[in-house]
Amino acid sequence: MDLSALSLAELRDLQQQIPAELKRREASEKANVLNEVRAFAKARGFAIEDLLGKEVKVKASSGGKVKVKYRHPQNAELEWTGRGRKPKWVEAWLAQGGNLDALLV
C-alpha cells in the first residue's frame, strides 16, 4: 500500500480506522482458534472445558504484602513502601530539608 499518495486527512481517517479493525480481526482470529481447539479436543473424545478444568484464571498478583522501605524516625506508625505517591509526612520531611535516606528502614 502506497501511503504517500494519501492526503493528510485520508491518513488521519485511516489512523482512526486501524485500531477498530485490529480489534475486530483479533476477536475473529481468537474465535477461530478456539473453535479449532474445541474440534481437536472433541475428535479425541474430550471437551476443552474438561481439559482446562472448570475454572481457569490468571492470577494478577500473589497478594503478598510489600515490605516497608521508609519509616518516620519519631513515629514508627508512619510507614511507606516507596511505591505510589509520597505520603504527606514524607513530603513534609523533604520540605524541612530532610532526605529520604534518613528514613530508610
Backbone as ProteinMPNN parsed JSONL, in Angstrom:
{"seq_chain_A": "MDLSALSLAELRDLQQQIPAELKRREASEKANVLNEVRAFAKARGFAIEDLLGKEVKVKASSGGKVKVKYRHPQNAELEWTGRGRKPKWVEAWLAQGGNLDALLV", "coords_chain_A": {"N_chain_A": [[0.847, -1.174, 0.0], [0.646, 2.118, -0.952], [1.278, 4.763, 0.868], [2.066, 7.327, 0.47], [0.574, 8.557, -1.479], [-1.753, 9.3, -0.293], [-3.81, 11.854, 1.179], [-3.346, 14.156, 3.936], [-5.66, 14.252, 5.507], [-6.868, 11.862, 4.731], [-4.991, 10.029, 5.67], [-5.18, 10.47, 8.437], [-7.816, 9.638, 8.824], [-7.572, 6.967, 8.155], [-5.848, 6.204, 10.193], [-7.574, 6.393, 12.365], [-9.327, 4.33, 11.816], [-7.842, 1.997, 11.94], [-7.273, 0.919, 14.68], [-9.839, -0.075, 15.459], [-10.323, -1.955, 13.472], [-8.199, -3.725, 13.892], [-8.897, -4.701, 16.419], [-11.325, -5.978, 15.816], [-10.488, -7.965, 14.006], [-8.707, -9.407, 15.595], [-10.433, -10.458, 17.545], [-11.986, -12.082, 15.911], [-10.052, -13.893, 14.973], [-9.281, -15.101, 17.39], [-11.687, -16.396, 18.056], [-11.821, -18.209, 15.927], [-9.521, -19.796, 16.403], [-10.169, -20.843, 18.91], [-12.396, -22.393, 18.217], [-11.122, -24.254, 16.572], [-9.465, -25.527, 18.434], [-11.387, -26.605, 20.147], [-12.598, -28.427, 18.356], [-10.425, -30.104, 17.872], [-10.008, -31.21, 20.437], [-12.498, -32.445, 20.778], [-12.431, -34.381, 18.756], [-10.818, -36.201, 19.906], [-12.295, -37.105, 21.95], [-12.793, -35.417, 24.122], [-13.951, -32.552, 25.977], [-13.091, -29.162, 25.717], [-13.326, -27.699, 28.058], [-13.18, -29.716, 29.965], [-10.529, -30.453, 29.756], [-9.173, -28.151, 30.51], [-10.129, -27.62, 32.986], [-12.671, -26.532, 35.256], [-12.442, -23.937, 36.196], [-10.46, -21.551, 35.055], [-8.181, -19.252, 35.644], [-6.088, -16.401, 35.462], [-3.704, -15.377, 37.673], [-3.352, -12.14, 38.928], [-1.65, -11.049, 40.811], [0.444, -12.114, 43.523], [-0.587, -11.409, 45.887], [0.835, -10.869, 48.111], [2.187, -8.941, 50.824], [3.807, -5.822, 50.509], [7.075, -5.012, 51.51], [7.941, -2.648, 54.043], [9.715, 0.274, 53.337], [10.446, 2.795, 54.138], [10.412, 4.66, 57.19], [9.055, 6.836, 59.63], [11.189, 8.693, 61.766], [10.47, 9.568, 64.393], [7.863, 8.671, 64.795], [6.893, 5.576, 64.642], [4.673, 4.41, 63.537], [4.144, 5.636, 61.17], [4.634, 4.686, 58.048], [6.053, 3.769, 54.836], [6.046, 2.166, 51.709], [7.48, 2.954, 49.565], [6.346, 2.895, 47.177], [4.041, 4.263, 44.829], [2.366, 7.44, 45.421], [4.101, 9.866, 47.398], [3.639, 9.864, 50.873], [2.036, 12.357, 52.958], [3.543, 12.894, 55.256], [6.11, 12.23, 54.438], [6.508, 14.059, 52.392], [6.44, 16.392, 53.95], [8.71, 15.967, 55.524], [10.73, 16.064, 53.572], [10.35, 18.694, 52.699], [11.228, 20.093, 54.884], [13.875, 19.935, 54.623], [14.899, 17.452, 55.008], [16.122, 14.142, 54.096], [15.49, 11.324, 52.004], [17.052, 9.073, 52.461], [17.555, 9.111, 55.163], [15.287, 8.089, 56.218], [15.166, 5.458, 55.611], [14.528, 2.007, 56.268]], "CA_chain_A": [[0.0, 0.0, 0.0], [1.436, 3.335, -1.08], [0.687, 5.794, 1.72], [2.493, 8.657, 0.034], [-0.447, 9.119, -2.361], [-2.908, 9.727, 0.507], [-3.751, 13.191, 1.77], [-3.236, 14.159, 5.391], [-6.981, 13.904, 6.041], [-7.077, 10.43, 4.482], [-4.11, 9.313, 6.587], [-5.774, 10.555, 9.783], [-9.001, 8.784, 8.814], [-7.061, 5.6, 8.185], [-5.309, 6.004, 11.534], [-8.721, 6.188, 13.244], [-9.971, 3.064, 11.484], [-6.948, 0.853, 12.192], [-7.473, 0.227, 15.964], [-11.094, -0.822, 15.467], [-10.169, -3.111, 12.583], [-7.323, -4.662, 14.593], [-9.687, -5.319, 17.487], [-12.294, -6.868, 15.189], [-9.786, -9.12, 13.438], [-8.167, -10.191, 16.699], [-11.558, -11.201, 18.117], [-12.34, -13.112, 14.94], [-8.983, -14.895, 14.979], [-9.39, -15.838, 18.65], [-12.844, -17.279, 17.936], [-11.44, -19.296, 15.013], [-8.573, -20.677, 17.086], [-10.917, -21.55, 19.951], [-13.196, -23.423, 17.546], [-10.197, -25.306, 16.143], [-9.033, -26.271, 19.627], [-12.545, -27.402, 20.576], [-12.745, -29.53, 17.405], [-9.301, -31.006, 18.116], [-10.3, -31.93, 21.677], [-13.679, -33.278, 20.556], [-12.016, -35.513, 17.93], [-10.159, -37.153, 20.792], [-13.246, -37.515, 22.984], [-12.779, -34.516, 25.27], [-14.416, -31.173, 25.838], [-11.986, -28.282, 26.113], [-13.539, -27.339, 29.466], [-12.689, -30.834, 30.772], [-9.074, -30.431, 29.721], [-8.658, -26.97, 31.199], [-10.709, -27.504, 34.311], [-13.848, -25.665, 35.249], [-12.094, -22.555, 36.493], [-9.115, -21.201, 34.605], [-7.969, -17.82, 35.827], [-4.7, -15.983, 35.574], [-3.542, -14.542, 38.861], [-2.729, -10.854, 38.651], [-0.547, -10.879, 41.74], [0.48, -13.136, 44.56], [-1.337, -10.907, 47.036], [1.737, -10.669, 49.235], [2.337, -7.564, 51.274], [5.084, -5.21, 50.156], [7.836, -4.636, 52.702], [8.105, -1.217, 54.329], [11.054, 0.725, 52.985], [10.713, 4.036, 54.861], [9.672, 4.818, 58.434], [9.297, 8.121, 60.293], [12.092, 8.452, 62.897], [9.851, 9.794, 65.686], [6.587, 7.979, 64.878], [7.086, 4.31, 63.925], [3.432, 4.031, 62.867], [4.162, 6.232, 59.842], [5.463, 3.858, 57.187], [5.806, 3.881, 53.401], [6.748, 1.118, 50.966], [8.259, 3.555, 48.49], [5.537, 2.782, 45.958], [2.938, 5.215, 44.746], [2.64, 8.818, 45.835], [4.725, 10.036, 48.699], [2.691, 10.296, 51.91], [2.217, 13.744, 53.402], [4.628, 13.001, 56.227], [7.368, 12.191, 53.686], [6.594, 15.37, 51.734], [6.791, 17.367, 54.994], [10.11, 15.686, 55.882], [11.569, 16.582, 52.497], [10.197, 20.149, 52.669], [12.013, 20.632, 56.003], [15.291, 19.751, 54.316], [15.302, 16.063, 55.268], [16.449, 13.37, 52.918], [14.851, 10.006, 52.067], [17.986, 8.081, 53.009], [17.461, 9.135, 56.621], [14.069, 7.388, 56.61], [15.262, 4.051, 55.231], [14.407, 1.031, 57.355]], "C_chain_A": [[0.89, 1.235, 0.0], [0.757, 4.453, -0.301], [1.04, 7.199, 1.258], [1.458, 9.324, -0.869], [-1.659, 9.641, -1.582], [-2.703, 11.135, 1.057], [-3.641, 13.059, 3.286], [-4.554, 13.745, 6.025], [-7.263, 12.413, 5.866], [-6.214, 9.584, 5.416], [-4.67, 9.322, 8.009], [-7.013, 9.671, 9.888], [-8.586, 7.32, 8.902], [-6.535, 5.253, 9.579], [-6.434, 5.749, 12.542], [-9.361, 4.819, 13.026], [-9.137, 1.848, 11.892], [-7.195, 0.195, 13.553], [-8.759, -0.608, 16.008], [-10.989, -2.073, 14.615], [-9.261, -4.16, 13.225], [-8.095, -5.422, 15.669], [-10.669, -6.344, 16.908], [-11.615, -8.131, 14.669], [-9.201, -10.018, 14.53], [-9.262, -11.045, 17.336], [-11.965, -12.343, 17.202], [-11.309, -14.244, 14.944], [-9.036, -15.745, 16.243], [-10.543, -16.832, 18.583], [-12.522, -18.457, 17.034], [-10.509, -20.293, 15.688], [-9.291, -21.484, 18.166], [-11.761, -22.663, 19.345], [-12.312, -24.577, 17.075], [-9.752, -26.167, 17.319], [-10.174, -27.144, 20.143], [-12.731, -28.616, 19.67], [-11.643, -30.564, 17.613], [-9.565, -31.858, 19.355], [-11.467, -32.903, 21.478], [-13.335, -34.518, 19.731], [-11.336, -36.591, 18.762], [-11.024, -37.536, 21.984], [-13.277, -36.643, 24.221], [-13.49, -33.209, 24.933], [-13.273, -30.293, 26.335], [-12.104, -27.874, 27.579], [-13.039, -28.441, 30.402], [-11.163, -30.823, 30.847], [-8.492, -29.292, 30.537], [-9.114, -26.876, 32.639], [-11.84, -26.5, 34.26], [-13.491, -24.202, 35.437], [-10.654, -22.291, 36.108], [-8.983, -19.691, 34.709], [-6.482, -17.554, 35.932], [-4.607, -15.052, 36.775], [-2.805, -13.265, 38.493], [-1.531, -10.62, 39.56], [-0.621, -11.96, 42.799], [-0.27, -12.691, 45.804], [-0.467, -10.68, 48.251], [1.87, -9.196, 49.577], [3.741, -7.065, 50.935], [5.78, -4.749, 51.432], [7.949, -3.117, 52.813], [9.549, -0.839, 54.044], [11.453, 1.973, 53.781], [9.843, 4.106, 56.111], [10.06, 6.154, 59.066], [10.15, 7.879, 61.534], [11.451, 8.646, 64.273], [8.548, 9.019, 65.877], [6.649, 6.716, 64.011], [5.822, 3.84, 63.205], [3.368, 4.586, 61.448], [5.174, 5.487, 58.98], [5.101, 4.097, 55.734], [6.645, 2.832, 52.69], [7.653, 1.687, 49.887], [7.529, 3.477, 47.162], [4.429, 3.819, 45.999], [3.365, 6.616, 45.167], [3.282, 8.861, 47.205], [3.654, 10.467, 49.7], [3.013, 11.721, 52.349], [3.363, 13.884, 54.385], [5.992, 12.956, 55.544], [7.575, 13.532, 52.988], [7.025, 16.435, 52.746], [8.261, 17.209, 55.392], [11.059, 16.278, 54.848], [11.529, 18.106, 52.441], [11.023, 20.809, 53.784], [13.515, 20.402, 55.807], [15.794, 18.346, 54.595], [15.592, 15.325, 53.962], [15.907, 11.953, 53.115], [15.76, 8.95, 52.677], [17.902, 8.015, 54.532], [16.247, 8.345, 57.11], [14.12, 5.897, 56.277], [15.213, 3.131, 56.439], [15.601, 0.109, 57.327]], "O_chain_A": [[1.775, 1.378, 0.844], [-0.23, 5.025, -0.763], [0.365, 8.16, 1.629], [1.468, 10.547, -1.007], [-2.498, 10.344, -2.144], [-1.584, 11.55, 1.357], [-3.824, 11.975, 3.84], [-4.565, 12.969, 6.981], [-7.832, 11.778, 6.754], [-6.656, 8.541, 5.897], [-4.638, 8.305, 8.702], [-7.238, 9.03, 10.915], [-9.186, 6.537, 9.638], [-6.751, 4.149, 10.079], [-6.258, 4.967, 13.475], [-9.882, 4.222, 13.968], [-9.689, 0.781, 12.161], [-7.322, -1.029, 13.587], [-8.762, -1.72, 16.537], [-11.502, -3.129, 14.985], [-9.527, -5.357, 13.113], [-7.957, -6.637, 15.806], [-10.822, -7.441, 17.446], [-12.114, -9.237, 14.871], [-9.202, -11.242, 14.401], [-9.044, -12.219, 17.631], [-12.256, -13.445, 17.667], [-11.673, -15.42, 14.921], [-8.86, -16.962, 16.185], [-10.399, -17.98, 19.003], [-12.905, -19.588, 17.334], [-10.692, -21.504, 15.556], [-9.042, -22.681, 18.314], [-11.832, -23.759, 19.901], [-12.703, -25.74, 17.168], [-9.673, -27.39, 17.207], [-9.954, -28.291, 20.531], [-12.994, -29.716, 20.157], [-11.897, -31.766, 17.539], [-9.374, -33.074, 19.333], [-11.426, -34.04, 21.949], [-13.884, -35.592, 19.976], [-11.287, -37.755, 18.365], [-10.562, -38.201, 22.911], [-13.743, -37.085, 25.272], [-13.61, -32.822, 23.771], [-12.571, -30.658, 27.278], [-11.093, -27.72, 28.265], [-12.539, -28.159, 31.491], [-10.582, -31.148, 31.883], [-7.452, -29.441, 31.177], [-8.539, -26.125, 33.427], [-11.944, -25.712, 33.32], [-14.162, -23.322, 34.897], [-9.731, -22.764, 36.772], [-9.603, -18.948, 33.949], [-5.718, -18.381, 36.43], [-5.338, -14.067, 36.874], [-1.767, -13.301, 37.832], [-0.52, -10.062, 39.135], [-1.64, -12.635, 42.943], [-0.558, -13.506, 46.68], [-0.974, -10.332, 49.317], [1.689, -8.323, 48.728], [4.725, -7.794, 51.06], [5.155, -4.17, 52.32], [8.04, -2.407, 51.812], [10.482, -1.531, 54.45], [12.631, 2.189, 54.066], [8.691, 3.672, 56.105], [11.223, 6.555, 59.045], [9.869, 6.949, 62.291], [11.836, 7.97, 65.227], [8.165, 8.738, 67.013], [6.477, 6.783, 62.794], [5.895, 2.959, 62.348], [2.625, 4.071, 60.614], [6.386, 5.626, 59.145], [4.005, 4.561, 55.42], [7.813, 2.63, 53.024], [8.503, 0.976, 49.352], [8.035, 3.941, 46.14], [3.947, 4.2, 47.066], [4.552, 6.929, 45.254], [3.038, 8.006, 48.055], [2.847, 11.347, 49.4], [4.118, 12.219, 52.137], [4.082, 14.883, 54.359], [6.937, 13.583, 56.022], [8.679, 14.076, 52.99], [7.87, 17.278, 52.443], [8.97, 18.199, 55.574], [12.059, 16.909, 55.192], [12.545, 18.746, 52.17], [11.463, 21.95, 53.64], [14.317, 20.645, 56.709], [16.984, 18.071, 54.438], [15.334, 15.833, 52.871], [15.865, 11.442, 54.234], [15.283, 8.029, 53.342], [18.154, 6.964, 55.12], [16.181, 7.971, 58.281], [13.203, 5.155, 56.63], [15.777, 3.43, 57.492], [15.704, -0.794, 58.158]]}, "name": "protein", "num_of_chains": 1, "seq": "MDLSALSLAELRDLQQQIPAELKRREASEKANVLNEVRAFAKARGFAIEDLLGKEVKVKASSGGKVKVKYRHPQNAELEWTGRGRKPKWVEAWLAQGGNLDALLV"}
